[in-house]
Amino acid sequence: MVTATDLNPLNAQPQVEKKPVKFSNLLLGAGLNMFEVTTLGQPLEVMKTTMAANRTDGMMGSVSRIWARGGVLGFYQGLIPWAWIEASTKGAVLLFVASEAEYYVKRAGGNNFVSGIGGGMAGGLAQAYATMGFCTCMKTVEMTKHKAASKGVKVPGTIETFMGIYRAEGIKGINKGVNAVAVRQVTNWGSRFGLSRVAENGIRSVTGKDDKTKLSVPERILASALGGGLSAWNQPIEVVRVEMQSKKEDPNRPKKMTVANTFKYVYGTSGIKGLYRGVAPRIGLGVWQTVCMVALGDIAKEMVEKATGETVTAKH
């Protein structure tokens, strides 16, 4: 039986709409990611990876090791082409997949917070297997492979190294550690989204701003930086990822490395401290990414809108 309540349009469920994935959004994300990684991003990534691979080194020991491998350019190992490929593609993968996942979570009854976390986690998973797996693997190889030039032997170039691994080990070889990358990305996006929202609510409470009032740029940077920094709780999986992908020579490492036996190996040789090696540059990297996305986002947004004629709808 149809009642008057059923006929009342005010009682109708709001229509769930899928967010469009615009070219302008993809261009904005790729541009900001490229700027971030080409400036301070890659040096911090190299420091983080070097500390995770050489766990007896402190911060200064890692800096000395990197400098010995190539001076200033040592801090940019793996930038071209791997970090550039990753930076220019991972945003597109995230936007496409997160948009789809968020839509279906909302249709299933999830609120904005739950659908945001669900979309981000699904997007992070897709990032790992679509583009970040082989990119992080090749970056780590570049940062940790033995520099034979000191003995008068020609060091193979990055593409030569890539082809050598592919010929010897196939797709699995260039995607070594991809499962660890996937775990890192999923936990990263889930915790970062949630923790940033908690930090944002705390800032609103302290400043007396309601949900409709936009936070200032410094406040947005602080909220995102706190979310990104606290998300470094999963650093052990990042250390495991680096160890799985590393070309460091160590006869005691497991022959066939999995996430589980690599975790056991790292803990057995370096303890809890070893599992958190590189966490300081990782936090610094998260803060720098936030500064780039938030502080430079509005400037980049205007430039992209002028170039494409589209209105950018992505949050940055």
N, C-alpha and C positions, 0 to 999 in steps of 0.2 A: 504493500500500500504506500502510495506517494503522499508525504505530508507536506505541510507548508514550509517546514524547516528545510526539507530536501530541495524545495524550489527557490529558497532564499539564496541569491548569489553570494551573500556575505559569508555563507557557511561552506562555500566551495573550497576545495584544497588548492593552494597556489600551484600554478603550473611550473614544473621544474624545467629550466631551459639549459641546454648545453652551451658552455662558453665557446664562442668562436675562436679559432686559432688563426690569427692574422699574420700576414707577412711582416707587418711593421713590428709586431711583438717579437717575432723570431729574430728580426734584424737588431732590435734593441738589446735583446739578451745576448746575442752573439757578439755584438760590438762591445758591451760592457765586460763580458767574460774575456775577450781578447785583450782589452786594455788592462784588466786586472792581472792576468797571467804574465803579460809582457813586461809589466813594471816590477812590482814587489812580489807578485804571486809566485813566480817560478823560483826565485832565490829562497823564499821561505819553504817551498815544496822540496827543493834540493836539500836544505838543512834538515827538514823533518825526516826525509827518506834516509839521509846519510846517518843521522843519529839512530834511527830505527834499525838500520842494517849493521851498524858498528856500535853495539850497545855498551862497550867499555869506554867510548869517547864521551866527554862532556860537551857542552855547547862550544867552547873555544877549540877543543880537539877536533870537532866536526868542521868548524870553520877553517882550521888549518889544513885538514884533509882535503876539503873542497878546493881551497886556494892552490894547493900543490897539484891538483889535477888539471888546472887550467887558468889560474888567476881569476880575474873578474868573470871571464866566460865560463869558468867552472860552475858558477852559480846559475848559469842558464842552460846546463846540460839537459837534453830532452825537450827543449822548448820547440825546436823546429825539427820535424813537423808534428811530433806527437802531442805536445801540449796545445798547439794551435788547432789541430784536428779535434781534440777533445773539447776545447773551449768553444769552438764554432758550431759544434753539433749537439753537445749534451743538453743545451737549453731547449732546442727544438724537440728532442726526444721527450724531455720532461714535460713541456707544454702540451704536446699531443696526447701523451699517455695520461698525464694527471688530469687533463680536461675530461677525458673519457671516464676515468675511474671516479672522479668527483661527481660526475653526472649520475652514474649508476648507484653510488652510495647514497646520494640525495633521494633518488627514486625509491630506494629501499627504506627510506625513512630517516636517514642520518641528518643531523643538523650541520650547520656551516663548519663548526669546529671539527667534528668527526669526519666529514667529507673532505675537509682540507688536509687533515692528517692522512686519510686513506689515499687521496689523490697523490700527495707528495711521496708516500711510501711506494705506491705502484710506479710512479714516475722514476723514482730512484732505482728501483729494481730493473726497469727497462733500460735506464742509462747504463747500468753495469754491463748488461749482456749485449747491448747494441753498439756501444761506442767506447765506454770507459775501460772495459776489460783489457783490450789489446793496447790501448793508449797508455794506461797506467803501467802495464807490463813492460812496454818498450821504454817508457821514461825511466823506470826503475833499473832496467838493464843498462841504459846509458849512464846512469848515475853510479852504478856499482860494478860495472865490468872492469876487468883488469886492464890497465893502460900499458900495453906491451911496448909502446914506443920508447920507454926508458931503456929497453934492452936492444934498441936498434931495429925492432920489428914494426912494420907498418900497422897502425891501429885501423881496423875495419870501420868504414863509415856507418852511419845509422841505418841506411837502407840495406847495405851489405850485411849488417848484423841481423836485421829483420829477416832477410831472405835466408840467411844461414840457419836461423832458428826454425823458420817455416819448412825448409827442406828437411831438417833433421827431426822435427817434432810435429809438424803440421799445424792445424788450427789450434789444437790443445796447447802447443808450445807458446804461441803468441798470445794466448788467452790464459796463461798460467796465473793462478790466484784470483780468477774471475769470481768464484763463489765467495771469497773473502771480501772482494769489492762490493758484491751484491749485499752481503750482510751489513757492511759499513754504510752503504747508501741508504738502505731501508731504515736502519736505526738512526742514521743522521737526520733524515728528513722527518721521521716521526717525532724524535725528541726535539729537534730544532724548532719545528713548528709549534709544538706544545709549550716548550720553555720560553720561546719568544713571546707567545701570547700571555704567559704568566708574568713575564717581566714587564710587558706593556700594561697589563692591568695594575701592576704595582706602581708604575710611573703615573698612571692616571689617578690612582688613589692618593699618592703623595702630592700631586700638582692640582688635584681637584677637578680634573677634566673628565667629562662624561664620554660615553662611547661614540657620540656623534661628532665630538671635537677632534680635529686632526692634530696629531702630535707634531712637534717641531722636528726639524732635521736632526739636531743633536739627540733629542729624545728617541727618535726612531733608530738612530745609529746605536744608542745605548741598549735599547731593547733587543735589537737583532744581534749585537755583539755579545750580550749576556747569553742569549739563546744559543749562539754559535759556540761560545766558549764553554758553556756547561755541557754541550753536546759532545765534547771531547772525552766524556766518560768512556766512550767505546774505543779509545786509543789502542787497547790490546788487539782488537781485530785489525787495526791499521798496521801494527807492528807485524802481525801474522801475515798480512797481505804483502808487506815489503819483503819479509823473509822468504815467502814462497816465490816471489818474482826476482829476488836478488841473484846476481851472478857472482857474489862473494864466494871465494874458495874456502870451504870448510868440510873436511872429510867426515865430521861427526853428524852432519845434517841427515835427516831421513832421506832415503833414496827416492821414494815415491811420496811426495809431500801432499798432505791433505790439510784442511783447516784444523782438524783435531790433533793430528800428530805434530803439526808445526807449532801449535799453541803449547803442547806438552814439551817440545824441544826448547822453545824460547823460555818457558817458565823454569825448566830444569837447568838451563845454562845461565840465565840472567835474573831469575826471580821476579817478584812483582815489579821492582824498579825497571827491569828490562822491558816489561810489557807496556810501560808508560814512557819509554824513551821517545823523544821527539814531540812530546805533548805541548811544550812551550811554543815552538815555531808553528805548530798546528793551530793553537789558539790565536797567535798573531796573524796567521793566514785567514782565519775566519773573520777577524776584525777588519783586515784589509779588504776582504771581499765585500763586507757590509758597507764600509766607507765608499767603495766604488759604486755599489748598487744604489745606495741611498743618496749620498752626497752628490754624485755625478749623474744620478738617474734622471733628474729633471732636465738637466742640460742636454743629455743624450736624447731624451724623449722629444724635445723640441726639434733637434736636428733630424731625427728619424721621421717625424711628422711632416717636416718641410720637404724631405727627400721623397717620401712615398705618397704624400697627400692623404694618408690614413690617420685616424685617431688611435693612438696607442692606448690599449685598455689593460695591458699587463701591469701588475704591481711590481715595483722594484725596490 
